[in-house]
Amino acid sequence: GERRERERGRGKEGREEGDTFHISPSSAAAVLQSGRGGGESGGGMGLGGGLLHPPAANFLPVEDDDQSCPPPLPLALILGLQPSAMVDHVARVDWSLLDRILGDRGGSQQVAHEELEDILREVNAHILSFLDGDASPVRTIAGGSVANTIRGLAAGFRVPSGVIGACGDDDQGRQFVHNMSFSGVDLSRLRMKKGPTGQCACLVDADGNRTMRPCLSHAVKLQAHELRGEDFRGSQWLVVRYNSYNLELIRAAIKMAKQEGVSVSMDLASFEMVRDFRSPLLDLLESGQIDLCFANEDEARELLRSLMFLLCYVAPSWGDGDKIRI
């Protein structure tokens, strides 16, 4: 009782640096219920009641000295590792804007917060025609390739699915929670931390090709030491996205998943990531711990360039039992 009174008295302003929050099933259900009602709003898929930023759920801090046993985690047949929760700002633009943005068109390249703000400001001047003249040119919704996969499985196929990761205690974090909860995604393994949530400008041209500019420079992130074996227990698949900035976490998650008998699928993320960080990627593929690998044409082309080099110059030195599993 004393602890709860102390927690009740600590508002958002009183949180300490490093506080970690677990989204309980009851809190997620409350957020889900708050989104039911009217039609879809600018917040994205399935949002009801016109809530761009839904009310914050009831998050309880988990303190380091808390020795109480946490409740059992709900079963999620498929888990997605989303180290930093993200919201996408999706806009249809013409090529004149894409040609002015640093980096390759159609790829994904991280930007600073100031660059993201500049891109979003420029969008209004380069928007393609809308059927509804009153519609906002930018649609904001929970994003991240892994989170999108998990949400699609939960909402589209009713597969019990969950996310392992962290989100910030800001409006973007609450929007992420709202969107994912409304789609039926289990968030009991998601931690809410003090700090900002990741954001990404998702620019779609007339042909439907996407140019991604994520901003994660100050975003909160799940750390490898925060993973627990029980996070993966009872699941069948772990979905990860290859990212050189999260290699320690990815390796730790794969190791724990394998210890719990969970299969692992990996998305190659972007052709830039494959091209610029081939060596760690090949190490993962050669480890035999990746059961399924997803790649689009550009990513596969970059990967095959690396494999052709290995086959021509390295393969003769391999033993008969060595192979790359893709």
KAHUFEN-V944807 format. One record per helix or strand. SS is the DSSP state (2 for helix, 1 for strand). FROM is the first residue (numbers start at 0). LEN is the number of residues. If there is no record, write none. Layout:
ss:from:len
SS:FROM:LEN
SS:FROM:LEN
This chain:
ss:from:len
2:1:8
2:11:3
1:19:3
2:24:10
1:59:2
1:77:7
1:85:8
2:94:4
1:107:1
2:112:14
1:126:1
1:138:5
2:144:13
1:160:8
2:170:12
1:185:1
1:189:4
1:195:1
1:197:7
1:209:6
1:218:1
2:223:3
2:228:3
1:236:5
2:243:16
1:262:5
2:270:6
2:277:9
1:291:3
2:296:21
